Every structure is written in structure tokens, then in C-alpha cells.
Amino acid sequence: GLTGLSGLRTGMVALLCAAAGVLVPVIALNAKVLRRQGEIERMLPDMLDLLLVSVEAGLSFDMALQRVAAQMSGTLSDEVGRVLDEIRMGKIREEALRSLVKRTGVQDLGTFVSAVIQAEQLGSNIAGTLRIQAASMRGKRRQRAEEAAVKAPVKMLFPMIFLILPALF
């Protein structure tokens, strides 16, 4: 009787350890991906502003991307550098930009890349497209900050109830 129960308990522990061994890396990787995407989303409006200033100063789009990669630091700058490397190795700019969106998985970046590709295909002014995209991304960043500010009191409620109020009583 005891050996059967002991074997069952050992089997359950082994099963739990196996489940943890599979789930913990997946959860950690997903958290890292979300953190990286958040960093890219935060840096995107600044990158677009720098791109816009560079293009309006007379640089070509590729040269403006080089300037962004050189002057900014962080994940987005590294990704722009990778796009430039792909273009130097012979990849078409459109393909390199689409692979950037696929690698990062950031929706706002996808919107920007689609607008740039469409402007290039239609032969319209890239500076105007960049200006509109920069204003749009700044608005989205402001909206996200306002949403986070609205959620903050709710997130502070439970620690306050369970940690601060008992100490007061």
C-alpha cells in the first residue's frame, strides 16, 4: 500500500517538474518578447521624428535610416541597423522593412512600414508620410500613457488594502 502511494507521489512530482521545465522558459521568453516590443513602441515616435528631420534636411531615406541607427541606441536602433545590413547585402528595401516587422511583431512599426512602402510605390513625398506617421505615433504614445495612468489606482488598491491598512490598525 505505501509503496504504491509513494510511487504515485513520485510520479506526480516528476510530472510537475516536467511541466515547470516546459512552462517556465516559455513564460520567461514571452515576458522578454513583450518587454522588447514595449521598448520598440516607446522609441518609435522619437525615431520617426529623427527620420523626418533627416529627410527634410535633404538626406535620402536610406541615409536617414543610417543616421537613426548611428545616433539612437537601443533595440529599435539595432533593428534599423539590421535592415541597413540586409539592404547592403542585396535585399530590396521593401523586403528588408517587411522582415523588420515580422521579426519585431510590433503593430505600430508595421503601420509605419506599410505607409513608407506605399509612399515609395506611389512616388509621393516621403517627408509628408513621415510627418503624418510621427504625429500618429506620438498620439498613440500619449494615449497609452493616459491608459496606464487610469489603471494605476486600481493596481495600487490591493497592496494598500492588504499591506498598508493592516499596519495602520
Backbone torsions as a table, in degrees:
resi	resn	phi	psi	omega
1	GLY	NA	-45.9	-175.7
2	LEU	-72.1	-35.8	-179.3
3	THR	-67.5	-36.2	177.8
4	GLY	-64.2	-41.7	179.0
5	LEU	-68.3	-40.7	178.9
6	SER	-64.2	-40.4	178.1
7	GLY	-66.4	-38.5	177.9
8	LEU	-65.2	-43.0	179.4
9	ARG	-64.2	-41.9	177.9
10	THR	-63.0	-41.0	177.8
11	GLY	-63.8	-40.7	179.1
12	MET	-65.8	-42.3	178.6
13	VAL	-63.4	-42.6	178.8
14	ALA	-63.6	-40.5	178.9
15	LEU	-64.9	-43.0	178.2
16	LEU	-63.8	-41.2	178.6
17	CYS	-64.9	-39.7	178.7
18	ALA	-65.5	-42.6	178.5
19	ALA	-62.9	-43.1	178.4
20	ALA	-64.9	-37.7	179.4
21	GLY	-65.3	-25.8	178.0
22	VAL	-88.8	-43.7	-173.1
23	LEU	-76.4	-38.8	-175.7
24	VAL	-60.5	-47.7	177.4
25	PRO	-63.2	-36.9	179.7
26	VAL	-64.7	-44.8	179.4
27	ILE	-64.4	-42.6	179.3
28	ALA	-63.9	-41.4	179.4
29	LEU	-65.8	-42.4	178.0
30	ASN	-62.5	-39.4	178.0
31	ALA	-64.0	-40.3	178.7
32	LYS	-65.6	-40.2	178.5
33	VAL	-62.6	-46.3	-179.8
34	LEU	-63.4	-39.8	178.7
35	ARG	-64.5	-42.1	179.5
36	ARG	-65.4	-43.6	178.0
37	GLN	-63.8	-38.9	177.2
38	GLY	-62.7	-40.4	178.0
39	GLU	-64.0	-41.6	179.1
40	ILE	-64.6	-42.7	179.0
41	GLU	-62.1	-38.6	179.7
42	ARG	-69.0	-34.5	-176.5
43	MET	-84.1	-18.8	-173.5
44	LEU	-58.5	-47.4	179.6
45	PRO	-60.3	-39.1	178.2
46	ASP	-65.4	-40.4	178.1
47	MET	-63.3	-41.9	-179.8
48	LEU	-64.8	-38.8	177.2
49	ASP	-61.9	-44.6	179.4
50	LEU	-65.5	-39.6	176.2
51	LEU	-61.7	-44.8	-178.7
52	LEU	-61.5	-46.8	179.5
53	VAL	-61.4	-41.3	-178.8
54	SER	-66.0	-43.8	-179.2
55	VAL	-67.8	-40.5	178.6
56	GLU	-67.2	-24.9	177.6
57	ALA	-78.2	-6.2	174.8
58	GLY	111.3	1.6	178.6
59	LEU	-78.5	151.2	173.2
60	SER	-71.9	167.4	-178.2
61	PHE	-62.0	-41.7	179.6
62	ASP	-64.5	-41.2	178.3
63	MET	-66.5	-36.9	177.2
64	ALA	-64.3	-39.0	176.1
65	LEU	-63.1	-40.3	177.5
66	GLN	-61.6	-41.9	179.3
67	ARG	-62.8	-42.0	178.1
68	VAL	-61.0	-45.8	-179.1
69	ALA	-63.2	-34.3	-178.3
70	ALA	-78.6	-38.2	-171.8
71	GLN	-90.0	-26.7	-179.3
72	MET	-98.1	159.5	175.1
73	SER	-128.5	156.1	178.7
74	GLY	120.9	-171.7	-174.9
75	THR	-63.4	-46.4	-177.4
76	LEU	-64.1	-40.2	177.6
77	SER	-62.2	-41.7	177.3
78	ASP	-62.0	-41.5	179.8
79	GLU	-66.6	-39.1	177.3
80	VAL	-64.1	-40.1	176.1
81	GLY	-60.7	-37.8	178.3
82	ARG	-66.8	-38.8	176.6
83	VAL	-60.6	-45.1	180.0
84	LEU	-63.0	-39.1	176.8
85	ASP	-62.3	-42.2	179.2
86	GLU	-63.4	-39.5	178.8
87	ILE	-65.4	-41.1	178.6
88	ARG	-63.6	-30.5	-179.6
89	MET	-82.8	1.1	173.8
90	GLY	110.2	0.1	178.6
91	LYS	-75.8	143.7	177.3
92	ILE	-67.2	144.5	-176.8
93	ARG	-55.9	-42.2	-179.4
94	GLU	-59.4	-44.8	179.3
95	GLU	-65.2	-41.4	-179.7
96	ALA	-63.8	-40.9	179.1
97	LEU	-68.7	-39.7	178.4
98	ARG	-66.3	-36.5	177.7
99	SER	-68.6	-29.7	174.5
100	LEU	-61.6	-45.3	179.6
101	VAL	-64.3	-42.3	-179.6
102	LYS	-64.1	-40.3	-179.9
103	ARG	-65.7	-43.8	-172.9
104	THR	-85.1	-37.3	-178.4
105	GLY	74.0	19.6	-179.2
106	VAL	-93.4	122.0	-175.1
107	GLN	-65.1	-41.6	-179.5
108	ASP	-62.5	-37.2	177.2
109	LEU	-65.9	-36.8	176.9
110	GLY	-63.6	-39.5	177.2
111	THR	-62.9	-45.0	179.6
112	PHE	-61.9	-47.4	-178.4
113	VAL	-62.7	-42.2	178.4
114	SER	-61.5	-41.8	179.8
115	ALA	-65.1	-41.0	179.8
116	VAL	-66.0	-44.0	179.8
117	ILE	-63.6	-42.1	179.3
118	GLN	-65.1	-42.1	178.8
119	ALA	-62.5	-39.8	179.7
120	GLU	-66.7	-42.2	-179.3
121	GLN	-67.3	-36.9	-178.3
122	LEU	-85.2	-11.6	179.2
123	GLY	75.8	22.5	-179.7
124	SER	-85.0	173.8	-176.3
125	ASN	-70.1	120.0	-178.5
126	ILE	-69.3	-30.9	-179.8
127	ALA	-65.2	-40.3	177.7
128	GLY	-63.5	-42.3	177.4
129	THR	-62.1	-44.2	179.1
130	LEU	-63.3	-39.0	-179.8
131	ARG	-62.1	-46.0	179.6
132	ILE	-64.6	-44.0	-179.5
133	GLN	-64.9	-40.3	179.9
134	ALA	-63.6	-43.4	178.9
135	ALA	-64.1	-41.2	179.5
136	SER	-63.7	-44.7	-178.7
137	MET	-67.8	-36.8	176.1
138	ARG	-63.3	-41.1	177.3
139	GLY	-62.3	-42.2	178.7
140	LYS	-64.8	-39.3	179.3
141	ARG	-64.2	-41.8	178.2
142	ARG	-63.4	-41.6	179.5
143	GLN	-63.2	-42.0	178.1
144	ARG	-63.0	-40.2	179.2
145	ALA	-64.8	-40.1	178.0
146	GLU	-65.7	-39.1	177.4
147	GLU	-64.0	-40.8	178.5
148	ALA	-65.5	-37.1	178.9
149	ALA	-66.4	-34.6	178.3
150	VAL	-69.9	-35.8	-178.0
151	LYS	-77.9	-20.4	-174.7
152	ALA	-58.4	-47.7	-179.2
153	PRO	-60.8	-35.7	179.0
154	VAL	-65.7	-40.6	180.0
155	LYS	-69.1	-27.5	179.9
156	MET	-83.1	-15.3	-174.6
157	LEU	-62.7	-49.9	-175.5
158	PHE	-66.6	-46.0	175.8
159	PRO	-59.9	-35.2	-179.8
160	MET	-66.3	-43.9	-178.7
161	ILE	-65.3	-44.7	-172.2
162	PHE	-90.1	-20.2	-176.7
163	LEU	-112.2	-44.4	-173.4
164	ILE	-85.9	-47.6	-177.4
165	LEU	-61.3	-42.4	177.1
166	PRO	-60.7	-33.9	179.2
167	ALA	-69.2	-32.7	178.3
168	LEU	-69.3	-36.6	-179.3
169	PHE	-75.3	NA	NA
